[in-house]
Every structure is written in structure tokens, then in C-alpha cells.
Amino acid sequence: MKICRFIGPDSAEHYGLLNGDIINELVDSPFSFLSTSGRNYNISEVKILPPCNPTKIIAVGLNYRDHAEEMKKQIPSEPMLFMKPSTSVIGHEGNIIYPSHMSLRVDYEGELAVVIGKTAKSIQPNDSADYILGYTCMNDVTARDLQSRDIQFTRAKGFDTFAPLGPVIETDIDPSDLRITTYLNGVLKQDSRTSNLIFAIPQLVSFVSNVMTLHPGDIISTGTPSGIAPMVAGDTIEIEIEGIGKLKNYLISN
């Protein structure tokens, strides 16, 4: 199933199931139960929102071997975690705002994101599937010059609009070997597979849950492959993941 979140013709927020161009509205949040209301909309009638409202985004650094190599970093012995605030989230077709008052280089990072389905604390890798609702695309937008200057990644990763998510949550895929690509103005820049992850998704979900409690709708973003590069105002950036879809955003000046 492809779960989306949207503003309908009634100007209210809803969740729905996307089937082609038709959205079947859900009665409630997909984190409670999946039941349709009987109301259907064409996708052209609604505004697509980020597919969930995370209380936090936990991102994993250097989780593809080729990316560690291009950054000239050693392969980590355990997952390297950092966080992005909920205020950084935007949806499909949203604008990424270039913080030119602080940064001279802003990069894209295409990533597969895990959407937590129910409260998880101190779980084991073999149990992780029970706590995952599904998967979506994420762009871990990064002020690269600030990342190299700061000890922590908070400023470089945490600007408003620096966490595009979407367009949907796909619940029925095996995430272990999906093609992930990034296009900048239509030109292919990143091309890899999730089978190249250093730390697989069950290990990541378990590891994070043993650090902090995960709530429904929280995101674990699993890292980016090689091919990162800067964007400039006016660019269009697209993250596409096999079986999920394409997340498109636009970089604008602040």
C-alpha cells in the first residue's frame, strides 16, 4: 500500500491510500488502523503533504561504503547517529530554502527513510519489522561547509526545509535491495542500491531504539550513497527509490 497525507477540498488534513491517481481517504491515522471512509479524490484535487509528522528524525551518517570513501572517512564500527528537527520537514514539490546568510554550499543526499509504526524501545533486530509501518524517500539536505566546521551536525543538517520527505509511505516492499537514485535538474547524480548499506535496517532500528524511544511516525534515515554535490538556487532535485516513487523539490533563495 502507498499511504499519503494530504489537504483535501475541505481544507482539512487527511491520510489516504494512493492507487494510481485516486486517493481513498482513511478514517483515521494509519498508525491506529487502516479503514477507508468511502470518500475518494483525484490527486489533482488535493495538496500532498509530508507523509507523516515525525517527533524526530534520526539520521545515519556514513552508511554506504562508497560515500565513506568519497568523504575520506573510515568505515564506522557502529552506526553514527545525528538528528534533524521536525521543523526541517517539507513535502513533495516543496521548496528547500537556501540559507545564504550562513552557508556557501548546500548539498543533496538521497536516502531511504524508515517510518516507525508503533512505539519501540530496546527492541532486537529480529523484531524490528513489527515496529515499521513502511518506507519513504528523504533528502538529507546538508550545509556542507558548516558540517566541516562544526563538531556536531545540528546546524548543517537542521535548517528549516532541510528534510524533504515523501511522496508516500510504501508498506509492501522488501527494503534490502532497492535501487536509489538522485537527479539534479534531470541529470543522474547518485545511483546505488540499499544492499550496499553498511548497517542494515533491522540493525539500525534496534540500535536507535536502544538509545531512545521511537514513536509512531518517527523517521530513521538510513544514509546516502556516493555522488553528493552542491545545489544552487533554481535547481530541481529528485530522489527516486524503487517501489516507492519520486520525491521532487526545488531550491530557492531565502
C-alpha positions, 0 to 999 in steps of 0.5 A: 500500500502507498499511504499519503497525507494530504489537504483535501477540498475541505481544507482539512488534513487527511491520510489516504491510500494512493492507487494510481491517481485516486486517493481513498481517504482513511478514517483515521491515522494509519498508525491506529488502523487502516479503514477507508471512509468511502470518500475518494479524490483525484490527486489533482484535487488535493495538496500532498503533504509530508507523509507523516509528522515525525517527533524526530528524525534520526539520521545515519551518517556514513552508511554506504561504503562508497560515500565513506570513501568519497568523504575520506572517512573510515568505515564506522564500527557502529552506526553514527547517529545525528538528528534533524528537527521536525521543523526541517520537514517539507513535502513533495514539490516543496521548496528547500530554502537556501540559507545564504546568510550562513552557508556557501554550499548546500548539498543533496543526499538521497536516502531511504527513510524508515517510518516507525509504526508503533512505539519501540524501545530496546527492541532486537533486530529480529523484531524490528519489522513489527515496529515499521509501518513502511518506507519513504524517500528523504533528502538529507539536505546538508550545509556542507561547509558548516558540517566541516566546521562544526563538531556536531551536525545540528546546524548543517543538517537542521535548517528549516526545509532541510528534510524533504520527505515523501511522496508516500509511505510504501508498506509492501516492499522488501527494503534490502535491495532497492535501487536509489537514485538522485537527479539534479535538474534531470541529470543522474547524480547518485545511483546505488542500491540499499544492499550496499548499506553498511548497517542494515535496517533491522540493525539500525532500528534496534540500535536507535531504539536502544538509545531512545524511544521511537514513536509512531511516525518517527523517521530513521534515515538510513544514509546516502550513497556516493555522488553528493554535490552542491545545489544552487538556487533554481535547481530541481532535485529528485530522489527516486527509490524503487517501489516507492516513487519520486520525491521532487523539490526545488531550491530557492533563495531565502 
